[in-house]
């Protein structure tokens, strides 16, 4: 079964996110547990935590179908040790917030070498930070997202993500989120059935579907292999509608959050319905 939703607003408090998800008919959702463009935030209050859990239950969305996203400022691969430590502390705070809310996953971008160190050294920095976060937490799965490969961002190759899975001290608490826009513009085509199967077979061989913990469902304004991250509404970009039909009919992608981050939140409800309408009757 597919669980489709969107990255909804948590404006006014995280406890509002489940209601915003319900309003668009979502069966899954993403949120920021703090301001994504600030390093620090005041701690979650007990009443916020309890209200969030209560509302999540009321709207009928399970914690495993929620995919929180960390701050955009965090760079676990930073070449500067002090800056990397600052990022790690912010990252660990995000992990702890997820634990407080009873959520099971935290989605994050791997990191950037800023053209100051090698990709290999940057990946080791990210891996070391992930392992330290696992040591200092109990229940949250660290879900690393593929990237378009803009600038010096890592994660644009399946091999980057596989390295982070393989070098984890607890492989039961790490996973991958595949963003379809990033996938396409980094050089993995999914526009035809053959290309989709080729890409997914490559994902399975290099990373493994057991690590697939969520997806971001986005069309792309940018062209194939452009290494540019610009999202578009479903069916209105370079990917086209058929690519999303392959996804919603792929049983390897059942029971994980499928999250819209498309550019027009006023049509998210329609996009959710559109994606469900692409499912074959047998599913």
N, C-alpha and C positions, 0 to 999 in steps of 0.2 A: 504493500500500500504506500502511496505517495503522500507526503506531508508538506504542503506548499504554503508559503507565507511571504513575509517581507521584513525588511529592517525598519521597524516602526519606531516612532518617537517615544522617548522616555521623558519628555519635557514635563516639568512639575514634579518629577520623581519616578523612580523605576517602577513603582506600583501601578503607574498608568499604562505601561507597555502592554500588559495582557488585554486591557480593554481596547486599546488601539488596534491590536491584532484581531480581536473579535469583530471590530467594526468593519473590517475589510474581508471577513470570511476566511481568515487564515487558520490553518491547522498547525502552523509552526511560525516562529518569528525570531528575529535577531533584535538586539538592542545594545546600546552603550550603557554600562552600569555607572558611568561618571562622564563628565564632559570630555569628549575625545580629543579636544585641542588644548587641554590643560594637564600639567604634570600631576597635580594633586587635587584632591577634593575632600570635603568633609566626610567622615565615616557615615555609613548607612545607619539610620535610626531603627530601633527595634520595631516600631510601629510600621515603618516602611517595609521591612523584611516580612513581617507577618501578613501585611496587606497584600504584598506581591504574591506570596505563596497561596493565600486564600483566593485571590482573583485568578491565578493560574489554574487552580483547581476548578473554579467556577466556570471558566471559559472552556474547560476540557482539553487543555493543551498540556502534554506531559513534559517534564523537565528535559528529557532527552531530545525533544523536538525544539528546544530553544538554543540558539547559537549566539551567545554574547560576543561582541567584538571589542578588542582592547583599543587603547589610545593610538592615534596616528603618530604620536611623537616618539613612541618606543622604537628603539633600534637595538636589538639584542646582538647584532653583529658589529656594532660600532668599533672602529679601530682604536679609539681612545678609551683606556681602561676606566677612567673616572666617568666618562659619559655613558659607557656601557653599564657600569654599576648603577648609575641614575636610572637608566632604562630598566635594568633588572628589578630594582626596588619598586618602580611603578608597575611593572608587569606582575610581580608577586602580589602587590596590592589588588590588582584586578582579579587574580586567581582567588584570593581570599574573599573578595566581594561575591564572586560566583558561588563559593562554598557557603557563604552566609545566606544567599538566596535559594540554596538548594538546587543550583544548576550544575550540570554535569560536564560542560564543555566551555572552553574559551578559545575563540578564533583570533588568530593574529597573523600579521605579515612577518616573514622570516627575518629580514634585516638587510642592511646595505653596507658595502665595503667602502663607499665614498671615494673609490679609486685610490685608496691609501694602503690597502693590504690586498692579498690575493683572495680569490673566491674561496679557496680551500681554508685559509685562516679565518675568513669571515664565517664560513659554515661551522668551523670548530667553535668559534665564539658563541654562535647561536645554540649549538648543541650543548655546550657547557652551561649556558644560562637555563636552557630547558631542563637539564638534569638537576640543576640546583633548585629550580622551582618545584620539581617533582619531590625532591627531598624535603622541602619546607611546606608541603601541602599534602592533602590526604585523598581527595576524591575527584578533582577536576581533571578531565582529559585535555591536553594541550593540542589544539587543532590548528596546524600551520597551513596557510593559504598559498596557492600558487600565484605568481605575479605575471604581469605583462612583460617584465624585464626592462621597464623604463629606468633610465639613469644607471645607477649601480645596484639596483635592487636584485637580490637573489630570489630563487624560487621559480624562475621561468623555465627550468628544466625539471622533468620528473626525477632525474638523478639527484638534484639538490634536496628534494623532499625525501627521497629514499635514504639519503645519507642521514638525515635527522631522525628518521624512524629506526634505522639500523643501529645508530649509536645511542639510542635512548636506554637509560638504566631501567625503565619500566615500560615495556612495549605495550602493555595493556592500557596505558594512560597517555598515549600519543596518537595522533591521527592527522588526516589531511582534509582540507576543504578545497574543492575545485571550483574556481570561478570561470564560467564559460567564456566571458569576454576576454579575460586574461589568457585562458587556454588558447583561444583562437589567435589573438594578436601576438602571442609568444611563439606560435608556429605549429600548433596542433590543430589540424582541421577536423571539423565534425559536421560539415555541411551536407555530405552525402552519406548514405548508409554504409558504403564501403569505407569511407574516411572515418566515420564515427567508430566503426568496429575496429579499424586499425589503431586509432588513438586509444580506445578503451582497452584493447588487448595490450598495448604498450604500457598503459597505466597499470594493468593487472600484473604484467610481467616484472616491471621495474619497482613498483611500490607495493601493490597488492590491494585488492578491494576490501580486505579486512580493516584497512586503515582509513577507508573513506567514511568520514563522520559527518559530512555536510556538503552542500553545494550552494554557490551563489549563481542564480539564474539570470543572466544579463545578455542582451544583444550588444553588438559592438558598433560604434560609430566609425572606428578605425579599421583599416584593412588588414587582411591576413598577413602575419609575420611583421607587422609594423612596429611592434614593441611599444605600442601606445595604449594607455588605459583610459578609454572614453566609453562609458556605458550608453546603451540606447534601449528604448522600449522593445518589448518582445515582438519579433517579426518585422521590425522597422529598420533594422541595421544590416550589417554585412553578413551576419550569420543566417538570417532568415528563419521562417517558422518551422521548417522541416527538422532542423537540428534539435529543436526542443521537443518535437514529437518523439525522436529517438530516445531522449532522456526519460520522458514520462512513461515510456513503454519498456524501459530497461529494468528487469527485476533485480539486477545487481545494485540498484540505487533505491531499493525499498527501505522504509523505516528510518530515514534520516531527514533532517531539516533541509528543505529546498527553498532558498531565500532570495526573493527579488531585491535587487538594488538598482532597479531601472530608474530612469531620470524623472518620470512623471508620477509622483505618488498619488495624484488624483485618480489615476486609472489602475491602481494596484488591484482593487477588487475585480475589475474586468480582466486583468492579466491573470489573476489566480484562476478565474473561471475558464479563461481561454486555455490555460495549460491543462486543466483537468479535462477539458473537452477534447484534447488531443489524444487522450488515452483510448486504446482499443477496447472494445466491449468485453473482451475476454479477461481483462485485468481486473 
